Amino acid sequence: MPDPLELVYEHDEIADLDPAARRLALRTIFTAAGVDDVAGHIARVADEIDGFGPISELMRDDSLTDILINGKDEIWVEREGRLVPAGCAFDSVAHLTAWCERCITLGGGRVDSSQPIADARLADGSRMHVVLPPVAPGGPLVSIRRSPANGLSLDDLADRGTMSRTDAGILEDAVGDGRSIVVGGATGSGKTTLLRALVALVPPLERVVLIEELPELGCTAPNRVSLVARPPNAEGKGEVSLEQLVRAALRMRPNRIVVGEVRGPEALPALWAMRTGHAGSMLSIHAADALDASHRLVDLALMAPRSPSESSLAREVASAVDIYVHLSRQDGSRKVDELLVRT
């Protein structure tokens, strides 16, 4: 029996077709060549060209929150808070490497031997992080954080046990009252999910500026502006940092500024935004607990050029932030374990 993939390589015109027409063409080619299990091979080739290759079925499974690839034949998924083997694999390291390069390119990024670490947002909204050899000797390594098809509301999060109904009510009132909110937690604790739920509550007539490394918040406010950071190119030029974007946002007449994740000197202009009339601004930050979040904001703001003194920044943080929310993972679930409200 002829190799279905070899048959595809003999028909370059297939690449120019849309997905539906491509499937019809594949059926014609495979049937004429006497290929067994035509439908199965069409699905495999279509997934390779138009989908996510060997993990296409995983990417269609909405119960998965993370897909972790530790080389060509070690793939794990997180389902209901537990990591389990996925039971699928790539054909070879070369296959996985080419797949990584294609996915990152389609997401608007670049990954290769000269730039072995890259991030991209996939077409379904998922966030993809790739590390190639030799930085990852056992790789390529891939981490995919799935994005819910529909953002979860505070009510949804309360139903799932992420927070109490009381905490959900406090946060809903805080957004409506224009109180500034900092969401803290470790990687994978649900910071972005909660921030999305909070942003969804912003009154529709307010102008919201979203600032992110990758567009994940999905705000539906009519008067919204999305700013996305850009890494430097291979020559080290063209970078647009989060700090630059926050400073730009201050000139765009926002009612609220939302920073997807504060990691560096952008903390200083974000604090200014919270203190200078942009009531209800929000941000997320990696932190061990609510108190640590306030300390981290000070430390990161100190990284900015011409930043105030540490004691001055501590006072800025104390007066700028109205509410700290901290999330953690407990027994495989994401939970709000602290909610501190400044009175």
Secondary structure, 3 states (H helix, E strand, C coil): CCCHHHHHHCCHHHHHCCHHHHHHHHHHHHHHHCCCCHHHHHHHHHHHHHCCHHHHHHHCCCCEEEEEEECCCCEEEEECCEEEECCCCCCCHHHHHHHHHHHHHHCCCCCECCECEEEEECCCCCEEEEECCCCCCCCCEEEEECCCCCCCCHHHHHHCCCCCHHHHHHHHHHHHCCCCEEEEECCCCCHHHHHHHHHCCCCCCCCEEEEECCCCCCCCCCCEEEEECECCCCCCCCCECHHHHHHHHCCCCCCEEEEEEECCCCHHHHHHHHHCCCCCCEEEEECCCHHHHHHHHHHHHCCCCCCCCHHHHHHHHHHHCCEEEEEEEECCEEEEEEEEECC
